[in-house]
């Protein structure tokens, strides 16, 4: 029996190191359209070039979800599948995965498929992907893994810190005035993914140091007590390292991983942005 973890590129992983012996991993890319150019968020994507093109374009850029057929191709060869998608409030990826599940089961009625709406993006998806791999490695049954991952998801959170909001302004998610204020006054937007999967603003912190303090304070408020952290960032290693140091001061044993954002997460987080997943007690 082969297990397969399938995630769209709302997760930053294109491959998994230390895969469980009986597991496979597949990333299903979203696409990002910038003007007339379409960038596929796979291992071949030059994210720097995509970002440069995006900032040079005045029109709104947009992302597009994978098709059900994209998911079906990723499902091939597996009879026990765990499928993880970007929050359904931001993308149709979850709906595509659900339709692919239905179609796959028609051809493979013996297969087992558990589709998970992450209600999140970035680092929180990365945590769930890694946890699925860990659970598979423990030799649990499909049903035991499904139950355990659903419980685990209630104990993870996403915190974002955004230094640029050009895309949010271009796509009408933020006012031009607020976008200008963020740029001119060195404001950083600190927020989280809500239980419903929407992105909610918690604080507007002015400057680097205040945004560090605000991010850590929000983690503690949410119930962080030294659990696992994945910091997915767009060209902001310095901020991540300083936040990691802040966390380690209070929780010396906290496991912290710092990774670059996928193309899609770079599109949302923009330059200097952070999409951090962390476990709560």
C-alpha positions in Angstrom: 0.0 0.0 0.0 1.5 3.3 -1.1 0.8 6.6 0.7 1.0 9.8 -1.2 1.1 13.4 0.2 -0.2 15.8 -2.4 -0.1 19.6 -1.8 -0.7 22.6 -4.0 2.0 25.3 -4.1 0.3 27.1 -1.1 3.0 25.0 0.6 6.6 26.1 0.0 7.8 22.5 -0.4 8.5 21.2 -3.9 10.0 18.0 -2.5 10.4 16.5 1.0 13.6 15.5 2.5 13.6 12.4 4.8 10.4 11.0 3.3 8.8 8.1 5.2 9.8 4.8 3.6 6.3 4.1 2.3 5.5 7.7 1.3 5.7 9.8 -1.9 5.2 13.6 -2.2 3.9 15.6 -5.1 3.4 19.4 -5.5 0.6 20.6 -7.7 1.5 24.1 -8.9 -0.8 27.1 -9.1 0.0 29.7 -11.8 0.6 33.4 -11.5 -0.3 35.7 -14.3 1.6 39.0 -14.6 0.3 41.0 -17.6 0.5 38.6 -20.5 3.1 36.3 -18.9 2.1 33.2 -17.0 4.4 31.7 -14.4 4.0 28.1 -13.3 4.9 27.6 -9.6 7.0 24.5 -10.0 10.6 23.6 -9.4 11.7 25.4 -12.6 10.2 28.8 -11.6 12.6 31.7 -11.4 10.9 33.5 -8.5 13.2 36.5 -8.7 12.4 37.1 -12.3 8.6 36.7 -11.6 8.8 39.3 -8.8 10.8 41.7 -11.0 8.2 41.4 -13.7 5.4 41.9 -11.3 6.8 45.1 -9.9 7.5 46.4 -13.4 3.8 45.9 -14.3 1.1 48.4 -13.4 -1.8 46.1 -14.0 -3.1 43.7 -11.3 -1.4 40.3 -11.2 -3.4 37.2 -10.3 -3.1 33.6 -9.4 -5.0 30.6 -10.9 -5.7 27.3 -9.2 -4.7 23.9 -10.5 -7.4 22.0 -12.6 -8.9 18.7 -11.4 -6.8 17.1 -14.2 -3.6 18.5 -12.6 -4.6 16.8 -9.3 -5.5 13.5 -11.1 -2.0 13.4 -12.6 -0.5 13.8 -9.1 -2.8 11.1 -7.7 -1.6 8.4 -10.2 0.0 5.3 -8.7 -1.2 5.8 -5.2 -4.1 4.1 -3.3 -3.9 6.1 -0.1 -3.8 9.8 -0.6 -3.7 12.9 1.7 -4.3 16.0 -0.3 -3.6 19.5 1.2 -4.8 22.8 -0.4 -4.5 26.5 0.0 -7.3 28.0 2.0 -10.6 27.8 0.0 -11.3 31.5 0.8 -8.5 32.6 -1.5 -8.4 29.9 -4.2 -10.5 27.3 -6.0 -7.7 24.8 -5.5 -9.7 22.9 -2.8 -12.7 22.6 -5.1 -10.4 21.2 -7.9 -9.0 18.7 -5.4 -12.4 17.5 -4.3 -13.6 17.0 -7.9 -10.4 15.1 -8.7 -11.1 12.9 -5.7 -14.5 12.1 -7.0 -13.2 11.3 -10.5 -10.3 9.2 -9.2 -12.5 7.1 -7.0 -14.7 6.3 -9.9 -11.7 4.7 -11.6 -10.1 3.4 -8.4 -12.9 2.6 -6.0 -10.5 0.8 -3.6 -8.5 4.0 -3.1 -8.7 6.2 0.1 -8.4 9.9 -0.3 -8.5 12.6 2.5 -8.7 16.1 1.2 -7.8 18.9 3.7 -8.7 22.5 3.4 -5.7 24.1 5.2 -7.6 27.3 5.8 -4.2 28.9 5.5 -1.1 29.3 3.4 2.7 29.1 3.6 4.3 28.0 6.8 1.2 26.4 8.3 0.7 24.2 5.2 4.4 23.2 5.5 3.8 22.1 9.1 0.9 20.0 8.1 2.9 18.4 5.2 5.7 17.5 7.5 3.3 16.1 10.1 1.6 13.9 7.5 5.0 12.5 6.6 5.8 11.9 10.3 2.5 10.1 10.9 3.0 7.8 7.8 6.5 7.0 9.2 4.9 5.8 12.4 3.1 3.0 10.5 -0.4 4.2 11.4 -3.5 3.2 9.4 -5.0 5.6 6.9 -7.9 6.3 9.2 -5.6 6.9 12.2 -3.5 9.3 10.1 -6.7 11.2 8.9 -7.9 11.6 12.5 -4.5 12.6 13.8 -3.9 15.2 11.1 -7.4 16.8 11.6 -6.6 17.1 15.3 -3.1 18.5 14.6 -4.6 21.2 12.3 -6.5 22.7 15.2 -3.1 23.2 17.0 -1.4 25.1 14.2 -1.5 28.8 13.3 -0.3 31.1 10.6 1.2 34.5 11.3 2.1 36.9 8.5 4.2 40.0 8.5 4.1 42.1 5.3 6.4 44.9 4.5 4.9 45.5 1.0 1.3 45.4 -0.1 1.4 46.4 -3.8 -0.4 43.2 -4.9 -3.1 43.7 -2.2 -3.7 47.2 -3.4 -3.6 46.3 -7.1 -6.2 43.6 -6.5 -8.5 45.8 -4.5 -7.9 44.0 -1.1 -6.4 47.2 0.4 -7.0 50.8 -0.3 -4.4 52.8 -2.2 -4.2 55.2 0.7 -3.3 52.4 3.2 -0.8 51.0 0.6 0.9 54.4 0.4 1.0 54.8 4.2 2.6 51.3 4.5 5.3 52.3 2.0 6.0 55.9 3.3 5.9 55.3 7.0 7.7 51.9 7.1 4.6 50.2 8.4 4.5 46.4 8.6 1.2 44.6 8.6 1.0 41.8 11.2 -1.9 39.4 10.9 -3.1 35.8 11.0 -5.2 33.3 9.2 -8.6 33.2 10.9 -10.4 29.9 11.8 -12.5 30.5 8.7 -9.4 30.7 6.5 -9.4 34.5 5.8 -6.4 36.7 6.3 -7.0 39.1 9.2 -5.0 42.1 10.3 -3.9 42.2 13.9 -1.5 45.1 14.2 0.2 47.8 12.1 3.7 48.0 13.5 6.0 50.8 12.5 9.6 49.8 11.8 11.6 46.6 12.0 11.9 46.3 15.8 8.3 47.0 16.6 7.2 44.4 14.0 9.4 41.8 15.6 7.9 42.5 19.0 4.4 42.5 17.6 4.9 39.2 15.8 6.2 37.4 19.0 3.5 39.0 21.1 0.8 37.7 18.8 2.3 34.2 18.9 2.2 34.2 22.7 -1.4 35.5 22.7 -2.4 32.7 20.4 -1.0 30.0 22.8 2.5 29.4 21.5 4.5 27.5 24.2 7.7 26.4 22.4 6.3 24.2 19.6 7.6 23.7 16.1 7.9 26.8 13.9 8.4 27.1 10.1 9.3 30.6 8.9 8.6 30.9 5.1 10.0 34.2 4.0 10.6 36.3 0.8 14.2 37.6 1.0 14.1 38.4 4.7 16.5 36.0 6.4 17.6 38.8 8.8 14.1 39.3 10.2 13.5 35.5 10.5 16.8 35.0 12.4 16.0 37.8 14.8 12.5 36.5 15.4 14.0 33.0 15.9 16.4 34.5 18.5 13.5 36.1 20.3 11.6 32.8 20.4 14.7 30.9 21.6 15.3 33.4 24.5 12.0 32.3 26.0 11.8 28.7 24.6 15.4 27.5 24.1 14.3 24.1 22.8 11.9 25.4 20.2 12.5 23.7 16.8 12.6 26.4 14.2 13.0 26.0 10.4 13.6 29.0 8.0 12.8 28.4 4.3 12.2 30.6 1.2 8.6 31.1 0.0 7.2 29.3 -3.0 6.3 31.4 -6.1 2.7 31.7 -4.9 3.6 32.6 -1.4 6.1 35.1 -2.7 3.3 36.6 -4.7 1.2 37.0 -1.5 3.9 37.9 1.0 5.9 40.1 -1.4 9.5 41.4 -0.8 10.4 41.2 2.9 7.3 39.2 3.8 6.9 36.3 6.2 4.2 33.6 6.2 5.0 31.7 9.4 3.4 28.5 10.7 3.7 27.5 14.3 2.2 25.0 16.8 0.2 26.1 19.8 -0.3 24.2 23.0 
